[in-house]
Amino acid sequence: MFVHVGGDGAVRVEQGDDCTRLHIATALDAAATGQALCDAGLGGPADQPDSAWLSVEALRENASRGSVGADWPERWDAMIAYAERKGWLAADGTKVAAHIEYPAPA
């Protein structure tokens, strides 16, 4: 799954059934991306460059609204556990760090 942040600041979770990847796709800079995520109630800026925090609860809620398989809850839990093992989960477990991916230059 990934979180798309449009140039207008609109935020949406895409491909919510895919629990094998997580990133943020946007053409906005990291500060504007963090602000858009905050405004949408989905996260906010992170201390790392080209990353942002995503609210685990809000991300789960948004991702599960789409078409997801019956085993999605288990795959979601595995994704969050992987993020924790990699150090990408906040100490309190409420936020997960996601890398911001920018479009390739034309």
ABEGO torsion letter per residue (X at the ends): XBBBBBAAGBBBBBGAABAABBBBBBABBAAAAAAAAAAAGAEEBBABBGBBBBBAAAAAAAAAABBBBAAAAAAAAAAAAAAAAAGABBAAGABBBBBBBBBBBX
